[in-house]
């Protein structure tokens, strides 16, 4: 295990699949948010609104939301402190997201070419959310 893994809170092995699912769902939720950011205080209500079910930290083997988020590894990051904390996708994960989205856009176009000024409209049309 790397030193980063030793610092992460752990959960019971039986809960690992649920934790992996939560991470994928959280990425989906963040991708739908402006600039892939959600205020820390709004995460639980946003999760409930987006997925139609409660997000209970105890379901994943934790008692505190920050511990649960820390267990997700390098994909999800909490920036800021106190009441100004925001949750976002890590820079590396956002880079992978951008690459994946751009590849999908290019594959959907004749000649697989896009003018840079056309990207925002094509993005909105293809993914149903504003380019940000």
C-alpha positions in Angstrom: 0.0 0.0 0.0 1.2 3.5 -0.7 1.6 6.1 2.0 -1.6 7.8 0.8 -3.5 4.5 1.2 -2.2 4.1 4.8 -3.6 7.6 5.6 -7.1 6.9 4.2 -9.9 5.7 6.6 -10.8 2.1 5.9 -14.1 0.3 5.8 -15.0 -3.4 6.2 -14.1 -5.4 3.1 -17.7 -6.4 2.7 -18.6 -2.7 2.2 -16.0 -2.1 -0.4 -18.4 -2.7 -3.4 -20.9 -0.3 -1.9 -18.1 2.3 -1.4 -17.1 1.9 -5.0 -20.7 2.4 -6.1 -21.0 5.5 -3.9 -17.8 6.9 -5.5 -19.2 6.4 -9.1 -22.5 7.9 -8.0 -20.8 10.9 -6.5 -18.8 11.4 -9.7 -22.0 11.3 -11.6 -23.6 13.8 -9.3 -20.6 16.2 -9.4 -20.5 16.0 -13.2 -24.0 17.3 -13.3 -23.2 20.2 -11.0 -21.8 23.6 -12.3 -18.0 23.4 -12.5 -18.3 19.9 -11.0 -18.5 21.4 -7.5 -21.1 21.1 -4.7 -20.9 23.0 -1.4 -20.1 20.5 1.4 -23.3 21.4 3.3 -25.4 20.7 0.2 -24.0 17.3 -0.7 -26.5 15.1 1.2 -29.6 17.0 -0.1 -28.1 17.1 -3.6 -27.5 13.3 -3.5 -31.1 12.8 -2.4 -32.5 15.0 -5.1 -30.3 13.5 -7.8 -30.8 9.8 -7.0 -34.2 9.9 -5.1 -32.8 8.1 -2.1 -31.1 9.1 1.2 -27.3 9.1 1.5 -26.6 7.6 4.9 -22.9 7.7 5.9 -23.4 4.6 8.2 -24.4 2.5 5.1 -20.8 2.7 4.1 -19.3 1.9 7.5 -18.5 5.5 8.6 -20.0 7.9 11.2 -18.8 11.1 9.6 -19.1 12.4 6.1 -15.5 13.7 5.9 -14.2 10.2 6.8 -16.4 8.7 4.1 -15.1 11.1 1.5 -11.5 10.6 2.6 -12.0 6.9 2.0 -12.8 7.5 -1.7 -9.2 7.9 -2.6 -7.9 10.4 -5.1 -11.0 10.9 -7.2 -13.0 13.1 -4.9 -11.5 16.1 -3.1 -12.8 18.5 -0.5 -11.4 22.1 -0.9 -11.5 24.9 1.5 -12.4 24.8 5.2 -15.3 25.4 7.6 -18.5 26.6 6.0 -16.8 27.4 2.7 -15.8 23.7 1.9 -16.7 22.4 -1.5 -16.6 18.9 -2.9 -15.3 18.4 -6.4 -13.7 15.9 -8.7 -9.9 15.8 -8.5 -7.9 17.5 -11.3 -6.7 14.2 -12.7 -10.3 12.8 -12.8 -11.5 16.0 -14.4 -8.8 15.6 -17.0 -10.0 12.0 -17.7 -13.6 13.3 -17.9 -12.7 16.1 -20.3 -10.7 13.6 -22.5 -13.6 11.1 -22.5 -16.2 13.8 -23.3 -14.2 15.4 -26.0 -13.6 11.9 -27.6 -17.3 11.3 -27.6 -17.9 14.7 -29.3 -15.3 14.1 -31.9 -16.6 10.6 -32.7 -20.1 12.1 -33.2 -19.0 14.6 -35.9 -18.4 14.0 -39.6 -14.7 13.9 -40.2 -14.1 13.8 -36.4 -13.3 17.5 -36.4 -14.8 20.3 -34.3 -14.2 24.0 -34.4 -13.3 25.2 -30.9 -16.1 27.8 -30.9 -18.6 25.0 -31.6 -17.7 22.9 -28.5 -20.1 24.6 -26.0 -23.2 24.1 -28.2 -22.2 20.6 -29.2 -21.5 19.7 -25.6 -24.9 21.0 -24.5 -26.6 19.0 -27.2 -24.7 15.8 -26.7 -24.6 15.7 -22.9 -27.6 17.7 -21.9 -25.7 20.0 -19.6 -23.7 23.2 -20.1 -20.1 23.1 -21.0 -18.1 24.1 -17.9 
